Amino acid sequence: MNALRQRGAIAALVALVVVVIVAAASLYTVDQTEQVLLVQFGRPVRVVTTPGLHVKLPFIQSVIPFDKRLLAVETPSEQVILGDQRRLVVDSFTLFRIADPLRYYQAVGSVEDGITGRLDAIVSASLRRVLGNYQLLDVLSAKRDKIMSAIRTEVNTEMKGFGVAIEDVRIRRADLPEENTKAILHRMQSERQRVAAEARAQGQEAATKIRADAERERTVLLADAHAKADALRGEGEAEAIHLYADAYGQDPHFFGIWKTLEAYRSALTKGKDRLVLTPGTDFLRYLAAPPPAP
């Protein structure tokens, strides 16, 4: 009796273990950031995108998860020839999503990184093809958004066959090759030197013109001043002669004495001049005797 009970307990335990194993093999969960491809003997069955607990056939069906979040791939730096035959070193990155897990699995497999090589090749080819139609100034101007939109459209069209949707393609850095950079810097330096020399020449020309105008104005002002001074001097001399004539006419005797005394003051007060005169000269008459009364 005890043996039968022991056998029954063991059978129940084994059955429970089998049920647990079957249940574990039949249930799977889908995370909010995932999408699942259900595969039966390597053949795709269906795609599950709803988060939560799901059921599958145990042991014969397997679950392959794919990330449905935004993924990024950085394209290695490469040298591109532009439409004006200039070379540009471009460093870009691509943002994409796995839009169709079934097509992605059929084209690439179950490894998410398997798409990186093909995506790099397609982005590189599109960069070369689109940038080859534009010049350097276009890449550095507001046309850059238009260029990137054209590249994104081309890459998205080609990647649909892999079940991938391209969200964005961006040029992270665009530099000239080192030899071109040196040549451009040298050309810019020469241009700046030419502009500086031209500015200096224009400044010197303007300064010369300003100095010439100032010198001409100075000459005109001095000439006008001299003319006015000569005119005033002539008027003063004429007025003085007129006054002298009036004074002389009023008292010629006094005027002659006063002019002689003025001559004494002018000739003798400095003390350094020497006069050689004979004693009987008329110039010294008022030094020998006072002038007579009128």
C-alpha positions as CSV (number, residue, x, y, z in Angstrom):
1,M,0.0,0.0,0.0
2,N,2.8,2.4,0.9
3,A,4.6,1.4,-2.3
4,L,1.6,2.3,-4.3
5,R,1.3,5.7,-2.6
6,Q,5.0,6.4,-3.2
7,R,4.7,5.5,-6.9
8,G,1.6,7.8,-7.1
9,A,3.4,10.7,-5.5
10,I,6.4,10.3,-7.8
11,A,4.2,10.2,-10.9
12,A,2.3,13.3,-9.7
13,L,5.6,15.1,-9.2
14,V,6.9,14.1,-12.6
15,A,3.6,15.2,-14.2
16,L,3.9,18.5,-12.4
17,V,7.5,19.0,-13.6
18,V,6.4,18.2,-17.1
19,V,3.6,20.7,-16.9
20,V,5.9,23.4,-15.6
21,I,8.4,22.7,-18.4
22,V,5.7,22.7,-21.1
23,A,4.2,25.9,-19.7
24,A,7.6,27.6,-19.6
25,A,8.3,26.5,-23.1
26,S,4.9,27.7,-24.2
27,L,4.9,31.2,-22.7
28,Y,7.0,34.2,-23.6
29,T,6.9,38.0,-23.0
30,V,7.3,40.9,-25.3
31,D,8.9,44.1,-23.8
32,Q,7.7,47.5,-24.7
33,T,11.0,48.3,-26.5
34,E,10.9,45.0,-28.5
35,Q,9.1,43.4,-31.4
36,V,9.3,39.6,-31.7
37,L,9.5,37.3,-34.7
38,L,8.1,33.8,-34.0
39,V,10.0,31.1,-36.0
40,Q,9.0,27.4,-36.4
41,F,11.9,25.2,-37.5
42,G,13.6,28.2,-38.9
43,R,10.6,29.3,-40.9
44,P,9.0,32.6,-39.9
45,V,5.5,32.3,-38.5
46,R,4.3,35.7,-37.4
47,V,5.5,39.1,-36.0
48,V,4.3,40.1,-32.5
49,T,4.6,43.8,-31.6
50,T,2.1,43.9,-28.7
51,P,3.8,44.0,-25.3
52,G,2.8,41.5,-22.7
53,L,2.6,37.7,-22.2
54,H,2.1,35.5,-25.3
55,V,1.7,31.8,-26.1
56,K,3.6,29.7,-28.6
57,L,4.0,26.0,-29.4
58,P,6.5,24.5,-27.1
59,F,9.8,23.2,-28.3
60,I,9.0,23.6,-32.0
61,Q,8.6,27.4,-32.1
62,S,11.3,29.9,-31.0
63,V,11.3,33.6,-30.4
64,I,13.7,36.1,-32.0
65,P,13.5,39.6,-30.4
66,F,14.3,42.8,-32.3
67,D,14.7,46.3,-30.9
68,K,12.0,48.7,-32.1
69,R,13.7,51.8,-30.7
70,L,15.8,54.3,-32.6
71,L,19.2,52.9,-33.5
72,A,22.3,54.8,-34.6
73,V,25.2,53.8,-36.9
74,E,28.2,56.0,-37.4
75,T,29.8,55.9,-40.9
76,P,33.6,56.1,-41.0
77,S,35.2,59.2,-42.3
78,E,35.7,59.2,-46.1
79,Q,36.8,61.6,-48.8
80,V,34.2,62.8,-51.2
81,I,34.7,64.7,-54.5
82,L,32.2,67.6,-54.9
83,G,30.7,69.1,-58.0
84,D,33.4,71.8,-58.2
85,Q,36.1,69.0,-58.0
86,R,37.0,69.9,-54.5
87,R,37.7,67.2,-52.0
88,L,35.8,67.0,-48.6
89,V,36.4,64.7,-45.7
90,V,32.9,63.7,-44.5
91,D,32.0,62.1,-41.2
92,S,28.3,61.1,-40.9
93,F,25.8,59.1,-38.8
94,T,22.5,57.5,-39.6
95,L,19.4,57.0,-37.4
96,F,17.1,54.1,-38.3
97,R,14.4,51.6,-37.0
98,I,13.7,48.0,-37.7
99,A,10.3,48.6,-39.3
100,D,9.7,45.0,-40.7
101,P,11.3,42.3,-38.5
102,L,10.2,39.6,-41.0
103,R,11.9,41.2,-44.0
104,Y,14.9,42.1,-41.8
105,Y,15.3,38.5,-40.7
106,Q,15.0,37.3,-44.3
107,A,17.6,39.8,-45.5
108,V,20.1,40.0,-42.7
109,G,19.3,37.3,-40.1
110,S,18.7,37.5,-36.4
111,V,21.7,39.6,-35.5
112,E,20.8,43.3,-35.3
113,D,24.4,44.4,-36.0
114,G,24.3,42.5,-39.3
115,I,22.8,45.6,-41.1
116,T,25.7,47.9,-40.2
117,G,28.0,47.0,-43.0
118,R,25.3,47.2,-45.7
119,L,24.0,50.5,-44.3
120,D,27.5,52.0,-44.3
121,A,27.9,51.0,-47.9
122,I,24.6,52.4,-49.0
123,V,25.1,55.7,-47.0
124,S,28.6,56.1,-48.4
125,A,27.4,55.6,-52.0
126,S,24.5,58.0,-51.5
127,L,26.8,60.7,-50.0
128,R,29.2,60.4,-53.0
129,R,26.4,60.5,-55.5
130,V,24.4,63.5,-54.0
131,L,27.4,65.6,-52.9
132,G,28.9,65.2,-56.4
133,N,26.1,67.5,-57.7
134,Y,26.9,70.3,-55.3
135,Q,29.7,72.8,-54.6
136,L,31.6,73.4,-51.4
137,L,29.7,76.6,-50.6
138,D,26.4,74.7,-51.0
139,V,27.5,72.2,-48.3
140,L,28.4,75.1,-46.0
141,S,25.3,77.1,-46.6
142,A,21.5,76.7,-46.0
143,K,21.4,74.2,-48.9
144,R,22.8,71.6,-46.5
145,D,19.3,70.6,-45.3
146,K,18.2,70.0,-48.8
147,I,21.3,67.9,-49.5
148,M,20.8,65.8,-46.4
149,S,17.1,65.4,-47.3
150,A,18.0,64.0,-50.7
151,I,20.5,61.6,-49.1
152,R,18.0,60.4,-46.5
153,T,15.4,59.8,-49.3
154,E,17.8,57.7,-51.4
155,V,19.1,55.7,-48.4
156,N,15.5,55.1,-47.1
157,T,14.4,53.8,-50.6
158,E,17.3,51.4,-50.8
159,M,16.9,50.1,-47.2
160,K,13.2,49.3,-47.5
161,G,14.2,45.9,-48.9
162,F,16.0,45.1,-45.6
163,G,13.0,46.0,-43.5
164,V,14.7,49.2,-42.2
165,A,13.2,52.7,-42.0
166,I,15.7,55.6,-42.1
167,E,14.8,58.4,-39.8
168,D,17.7,60.7,-40.5
169,V,21.1,61.0,-42.1
170,R,23.4,63.8,-40.9
171,I,26.9,65.0,-41.7
172,R,28.5,65.4,-38.3
173,R,31.7,66.9,-39.6
174,A,32.9,68.1,-43.0
175,D,36.6,69.1,-43.3
176,L,38.9,69.9,-46.1
177,P,41.9,67.6,-46.6
178,E,45.0,68.8,-44.8
179,E,46.8,69.9,-48.0
180,N,43.7,71.8,-49.2
181,T,43.3,73.5,-45.9
182,K,46.8,74.8,-46.0
183,A,46.3,76.1,-49.6
184,I,43.1,77.8,-48.7
185,L,44.6,79.3,-45.5
186,H,47.5,80.6,-47.6
187,R,45.1,82.0,-50.2
188,M,43.0,83.6,-47.5
189,Q,46.1,85.2,-46.0
190,S,47.2,86.5,-49.4
191,E,43.7,87.9,-50.0
192,R,43.7,89.6,-46.6
193,Q,47.1,91.1,-47.2
194,R,45.9,92.4,-50.6
195,V,42.8,93.9,-48.9
196,A,45.0,95.5,-46.2
197,A,47.4,96.9,-48.8
198,E,44.4,98.3,-50.8
199,A,42.9,99.8,-47.6
200,R,46.3,101.4,-46.7
201,A,46.6,102.8,-50.3
202,Q,43.1,104.3,-50.1
203,G,43.9,105.7,-46.7
204,Q,47.1,107.3,-47.9
205,E,45.3,108.7,-50.9
206,A,42.6,110.1,-48.7
207,A,45.2,111.6,-46.3
208,T,47.1,113.2,-49.2
209,K,43.9,114.7,-50.5
210,I,42.9,116.0,-47.0
211,R,46.4,117.5,-46.5
212,A,46.2,119.1,-50.0
213,D,42.8,120.6,-49.3
214,A,43.9,121.8,-45.8
215,E,47.1,123.4,-47.4
216,R,45.0,125.1,-50.1
217,E,42.6,126.4,-47.5
218,R,45.5,127.6,-45.4
219,T,47.0,129.4,-48.3
220,V,43.7,131.0,-49.2
221,L,43.1,132.1,-45.6
222,L,46.7,133.5,-45.3
223,A,46.3,135.3,-48.5
224,D,43.0,136.8,-47.4
225,A,44.5,137.8,-44.0
226,H,47.6,139.4,-45.7
227,A,45.3,141.3,-48.1
228,K,43.1,142.5,-45.2
229,A,46.2,143.4,-43.2
230,D,47.8,145.4,-46.0
231,A,44.5,147.1,-46.6
232,L,44.2,148.0,-42.9
233,R,47.8,149.1,-42.8
234,G,47.3,151.3,-45.8
235,E,44.2,152.8,-44.3
236,G,46.1,153.4,-41.0
237,E,49.1,155.0,-42.7
238,A,46.8,157.2,-44.8
239,E,45.0,158.2,-41.6
240,A,48.3,158.9,-39.8
241,I,49.6,161.0,-42.8
242,H,46.3,162.9,-42.7
243,L,46.7,163.5,-38.9
244,Y,50.3,164.6,-39.3
245,A,49.3,167.0,-42.1
246,D,46.6,168.5,-39.9
247,A,49.0,168.8,-37.0
248,Y,51.6,170.4,-39.1
249,G,49.1,172.8,-40.5
250,Q,48.0,173.9,-37.1
251,D,51.6,174.7,-35.7
252,P,54.5,174.0,-38.0
253,H,57.1,175.3,-35.5
254,F,55.9,173.0,-32.7
255,F,55.6,170.1,-35.1
256,G,59.2,170.5,-36.2
257,I,60.4,170.6,-32.6
258,W,58.3,167.5,-31.7
259,K,59.6,165.5,-34.7
260,T,63.2,166.4,-33.8
261,L,62.7,165.2,-30.2
262,E,61.1,162.0,-31.5
263,A,64.2,161.5,-33.6
264,Y,66.4,162.0,-30.6
265,R,64.5,159.3,-28.6
266,S,64.6,156.8,-31.5
267,A,68.3,157.3,-32.2
268,L,69.8,157.9,-28.7
269,T,67.8,156.0,-26.1
270,K,69.1,152.5,-27.0
271,G,72.7,153.3,-25.9
272,K,74.3,150.9,-28.4
273,D,74.1,153.0,-31.6
274,R,76.9,155.3,-32.6
275,L,76.4,158.5,-34.6
276,V,79.2,160.2,-36.4
277,L,78.2,163.9,-36.8
278,T,80.1,167.2,-37.2
279,P,79.6,169.6,-34.2
280,G,77.8,172.2,-36.3
281,T,75.2,169.8,-37.7
282,D,71.6,171.0,-37.5
283,F,70.4,167.7,-36.0
284,L,72.1,168.5,-32.7
285,R,70.9,172.1,-32.4
286,Y,68.3,171.4,-29.6
287,L,71.0,169.5,-27.5
288,A,73.2,172.6,-27.6
289,A,70.4,175.1,-26.8
290,P,66.7,174.8,-26.1
291,P,64.3,175.5,-28.9
292,P,63.3,179.2,-29.3
293,A,59.8,180.2,-28.3
294,P,57.4,180.7,-31.2
